[in-house]
Amino acid sequence: MRFCVLGSGSKGNCTLIESGKTVLLIDAGFSGIEIRRRLEKIGRTPEMITAILVTHEHNDHISGVGVLSRRCGVPVYANSATHLAAEGRIGEVSRRLEFATGESFTVNGLRIHPFAVSHDTAEPVGFVVSDGSNTVGYCTDTGRVTRLLAHHLRRCQALILESNHDPRMLRDGPYPLELQQRVRSNLGHLANEDAAAFLADLINDELRSVVLAHLSQVNNLPELALAATLEKLGGRAAHCDIILATQESPSRVIDLTGRGR
């Protein structure tokens, strides 16, 4: 089982997870041309995609969904509320499939569990994806952590976790007060320290790779996100590969057998 964060931030989010010949995209928040470029950079193409899973309807998660689905015949999975909220911007898709939040489903043998997160959209979710041997957790765009999140993510071998903003940079930055309040709220995004504390609670001997994702380009710096994480994890950080996702380019492909490239 392998995965790659093709890009993550306020301008676009897209993650590839693959096992055997099954290739999933979680969100497609870049243009179709840009997603193709990023896939080709890691030796994949859009024609290889088995399905697109959608977390919520914000543009930085769905802007390429419709075009990829139509051009490559890719089915799109989302809950009914997200499909309804996104359909005006996504348009027609090759095949529209619905899941119920909290109920697992399978795509070509991969078990996918969508769980509720806290964000200002219709019915946002994160995902846990498992091939029976390894599990990847995906949790971004949530304003708070809960016992439900911990329950689903504690058993993962790899985790893609939001570390969105530094509170001081947000307070002193260019965002108007109303937008600052939205980001800080329970329906907004996780601050670095909140994400780090959550990760410190989750980390165990099974967790081998962590990608810090959805870093704000305005209200965060990679070194601040990493420093907060390392401070909370202490010596335990040595047992886990910590990677910073960027907006500009894909991460390396991470192989859960322990070999990244």
Beta strands, then each sheet from edge to edge (+ up, - down):
strand 1: 2-7
strand 2: 14-19
strand 3: 22-26
strand 4: 51-53
strand 5: 75-78
strand 6: 95-98
strand 7: 105-107
strand 8: 110-116
strand 9: 125-130
strand 10: 135-139
strand 11: 158-162
strand 12: 209-213
strand 13: 241-244
strand 14: 254-255
sheet 1: 6+ 5+ 4+ 3+ 2- 1+ 14-
sheet 2: 7+ 8- 9+ 10- 11- 12- 13-
end
